[in-house]
């Protein structure tokens, strides 16, 4: 989910990584910008090697940014971020290649958006999810679902929304979730504001939040909002 570009700022890391970002839309470019700003190397992948949006992004992002196919990005990255539409997520990953994803953290920020008869729908819904499908079709990838519950500007700059609001992680690999939580920390989400919902099957719960998110966006007239979970001691 995305609407506005991220704000600039944040620390530069001493120990950078190489990330493959799959997707050239606003979400992919926003995440790519933040990763480069933090000092990471990013290769942005798309179906075609010379994707105009990817080339434009790389030209503006600086020397740590490059482009290629989905397979190039997945193969080059030490970790991979999936930032395409939920309806084409599996297709993009098949293009990237199972071997290129094996053993790597695969951060899934997608939502199962589907438009039928002019209405927003979710597909899959309720008993399945994009996150769980990805893990089934790519069993050697270390899939973690996260960040899909907020706008992409909030993904990389949670201070846009006041308060102790939270994000969620779901995944079957504990070490992969730890790695994802560390990445969220770089984006500005401290560990106490990351709620671990359990295995990748729990992706369905956060994906089903999207219709309410859209209704709230229409009601508020902007995308700078999020959930803050409060519980009794």
C-alpha positions as CSV (number, residue, x, y, z in Angstrom):
1,X,0.0,0.0,0.0
2,X,1.4,3.3,-0.9
3,X,0.6,7.0,-1.5
4,X,3.3,9.4,-0.6
5,X,7.1,9.3,-0.9
6,X,9.2,8.7,2.3
7,X,10.8,11.4,4.3
8,X,14.6,11.7,4.1
9,X,16.8,10.9,7.0
10,X,18.0,8.1,9.2
11,X,21.3,6.4,10.1
12,X,23.7,4.9,7.6
13,X,24.8,1.3,8.5
14,X,28.3,0.2,9.1
15,X,27.6,-3.3,7.7
16,X,25.5,-3.0,4.5
17,X,23.8,-5.8,2.7
18,X,22.7,-6.4,-0.9
19,X,18.9,-6.5,-1.3
20,X,16.9,-7.6,-4.3
21,X,13.7,-5.6,-4.5
22,X,11.1,-7.2,-6.8
23,X,8.7,-4.6,-8.2
24,X,9.0,-1.2,-9.7
25,X,5.8,0.4,-8.4
26,X,5.7,3.1,-5.7
27,X,6.1,0.5,-2.9
28,X,9.2,-1.0,-4.4
29,X,10.8,2.3,-5.2
30,X,10.0,3.6,-1.7
31,X,11.6,0.6,0.0
32,X,14.5,0.8,-2.5
33,X,15.1,4.4,-1.7
34,X,15.2,3.8,2.1
35,X,17.5,0.8,1.8
36,X,19.9,2.9,-0.4
37,X,19.7,5.8,2.0
38,X,20.6,3.5,4.9
39,X,23.7,2.3,3.0
40,X,22.6,-0.9,1.5
41,X,23.1,-2.0,-2.1
42,X,19.8,-2.5,-4.0
43,X,19.1,-4.2,-7.4
44,X,15.5,-3.5,-8.5
45,X,14.0,-6.4,-10.5
46,X,11.2,-6.4,-13.0
47,X,10.0,-8.6,-15.8
48,X,12.0,-6.8,-18.4
49,X,15.7,-5.9,-17.8
50,X,15.3,-2.4,-19.2
51,X,12.1,-1.4,-17.3
52,X,11.8,2.4,-17.7
53,X,10.6,3.0,-14.1
54,X,13.4,0.9,-12.7
55,X,16.0,2.7,-14.8
56,X,14.7,6.1,-13.8
57,X,14.7,5.0,-10.1
58,X,18.3,3.8,-10.3
59,X,19.5,7.0,-12.0
60,X,18.1,9.0,-9.2
61,X,19.0,6.7,-6.3
62,X,22.8,6.8,-6.8
63,X,25.7,4.4,-7.2
64,X,24.4,1.7,-4.8
65,X,21.3,1.3,-6.9
66,X,21.0,-0.9,-10.0
67,X,18.4,-2.8,-12.0
68,X,17.8,-6.1,-13.7
69,X,15.3,-8.9,-14.2
70,X,13.5,-10.6,-11.3
71,X,16.0,-13.3,-11.6
72,X,18.9,-10.8,-11.5
73,X,17.6,-9.2,-8.4
74,X,16.8,-12.4,-6.6
75,X,20.1,-13.9,-7.5
76,X,22.2,-10.9,-6.5
77,X,20.4,-10.1,-3.3
78,X,21.4,-11.6,0.1
79,X,17.8,-11.0,1.0
80,X,14.8,-10.3,-1.2
81,X,11.8,-8.0,-0.8
82,X,8.6,-8.8,-2.7
83,X,6.8,-5.6,-3.6
84,X,4.6,-6.5,-6.5
85,X,0.8,-6.7,-6.6
86,X,-0.5,-9.7,-4.7
87,X,-2.2,-11.1,-7.8
88,X,1.1,-11.4,-9.6
89,X,3.3,-12.3,-6.6
90,X,3.7,-16.0,-7.5
91,X,4.3,-15.2,-11.2
92,X,7.1,-12.8,-10.3
93,X,8.7,-15.3,-8.0
94,X,8.6,-18.0,-10.6
95,X,10.3,-15.6,-13.0
96,X,12.9,-15.0,-10.3
97,X,13.5,-18.7,-9.9
98,X,13.3,-21.1,-7.0
99,X,17.1,-21.7,-6.9
100,X,17.7,-17.9,-6.6
101,X,15.4,-17.7,-3.6
102,X,16.6,-20.8,-1.7
103,X,17.9,-20.2,1.8
104,X,17.2,-16.4,1.6
105,X,15.0,-14.2,3.7
106,X,12.0,-13.3,1.5
107,X,10.1,-10.4,2.9
108,X,6.5,-10.4,1.5
109,X,4.8,-7.0,1.8
110,X,2.1,-7.8,-0.8
111,X,-1.7,-7.7,-0.4
112,X,-4.2,-9.9,-2.3
113,X,-6.0,-7.1,-4.0
114,X,-8.5,-8.0,-6.7
115,X,-11.0,-5.8,-8.5
116,X,-14.2,-7.4,-9.8
117,X,-17.2,-5.5,-11.1
118,X,-15.6,-2.3,-9.9
119,X,-15.4,-3.6,-6.3
120,X,-12.4,-4.3,-4.1
121,X,-12.0,-7.9,-3.2
122,X,-9.4,-10.2,-1.7
123,X,-8.1,-13.3,-3.5
124,X,-7.1,-15.5,-1.8
125,X,-9.2,-14.8,1.3
126,X,-10.0,-16.3,4.7
127,X,-8.6,-19.9,4.5
128,X,-5.4,-18.9,2.5
129,X,-3.1,-16.0,1.9
130,X,-0.4,-14.8,-0.5
131,X,2.2,-15.3,2.2
132,X,1.2,-18.9,2.8
133,X,1.0,-19.6,-1.0
134,X,4.5,-18.3,-1.4
135,X,5.9,-20.5,1.3
136,X,4.2,-23.6,-0.2
137,X,5.4,-22.9,-3.8
138,X,8.9,-21.9,-2.6
139,X,9.6,-24.1,0.4
140,X,13.3,-23.3,0.5
141,X,12.7,-19.6,0.8
142,X,12.5,-18.2,4.3
143,X,9.3,-16.2,3.9
144,X,8.3,-13.5,6.4
145,X,5.1,-11.5,5.9
146,X,5.3,-8.0,7.3
147,X,4.6,-4.2,6.6
148,X,1.5,-5.0,4.4
149,X,-0.8,-3.3,7.0
150,X,0.6,0.2,6.4
151,X,1.2,2.7,3.6
152,X,4.7,2.5,2.1
153,X,5.6,5.9,3.4
154,X,4.8,4.7,6.9
155,X,6.7,1.4,6.3
156,X,10.0,3.3,6.1
157,X,9.1,6.3,8.4
158,X,6.7,5.2,11.2
159,X,7.2,8.6,12.9
160,X,4.7,9.9,10.3
161,X,2.0,8.5,12.6
162,X,2.2,9.6,16.3
163,X,2.0,7.0,19.1
164,X,3.2,3.5,19.7
165,X,1.5,1.9,16.8
166,X,2.7,-1.5,15.6
167,X,3.5,-3.8,12.7
168,X,3.3,-7.6,12.5
169,X,5.5,-10.4,11.4
170,X,4.4,-14.0,10.4
171,X,6.8,-16.8,9.3
172,X,7.8,-20.3,10.0
173,X,11.6,-19.7,10.3
174,X,12.5,-18.0,13.7
175,X,15.9,-16.8,12.4
176,X,14.3,-15.3,9.3
177,X,11.8,-13.4,11.6
178,X,14.7,-12.1,13.7
179,X,16.4,-10.9,10.5
180,X,13.1,-9.2,9.4
181,X,12.7,-7.6,12.8
182,X,16.2,-6.2,12.5
183,X,15.3,-4.7,9.1
184,X,12.2,-3.2,10.6
185,X,14.4,-1.6,13.2
186,X,16.5,0.0,10.5
187,X,13.2,1.5,9.2
188,X,12.4,2.9,12.6
189,X,10.2,0.2,14.1
190,X,11.7,-0.8,17.5
191,X,11.3,-4.5,18.5
192,X,8.7,-3.8,21.2
193,X,6.4,-2.4,18.4
194,X,6.7,-5.5,16.3
195,X,4.1,-8.2,17.1
196,X,5.0,-11.8,16.1
197,X,1.7,-13.5,15.2
198,X,3.3,-16.9,14.6
199,X,3.7,-19.0,11.5
200,X,3.2,-18.0,7.9
201,X,-0.4,-19.3,8.0
202,X,-1.2,-16.2,10.0
203,X,-0.6,-14.1,6.9
204,X,-4.3,-14.4,6.2
205,X,-5.1,-12.4,9.3
206,X,-3.1,-9.4,8.3
207,X,-4.1,-9.6,4.6
208,X,-7.8,-9.5,5.6
209,X,-7.1,-6.1,7.2
210,X,-6.9,-4.4,3.8
211,X,-10.6,-3.6,3.1
212,X,-10.9,-1.8,6.5
213,X,-7.6,0.0,5.7
214,X,-9.1,1.2,2.4
215,X,-12.3,2.3,4.1
216,X,-10.3,4.3,6.7
217,X,-8.2,5.9,4.0
218,X,-11.3,7.1,2.3
219,X,-12.8,8.3,5.6
220,X,-9.6,10.2,6.7
221,X,-8.6,11.4,3.2
222,X,-4.9,10.4,3.7
223,X,-2.8,7.3,4.4
224,X,-0.8,8.4,7.5
225,X,-2.6,6.1,10.0
226,X,-2.0,2.7,11.7
227,X,-3.2,0.3,14.4
228,X,-2.1,0.8,18.0
229,X,-2.9,-2.4,20.0
230,X,-3.4,-1.8,23.7
231,X,-3.9,-4.6,26.2
232,X,-4.4,-5.1,29.9
233,X,-1.5,-6.3,31.9
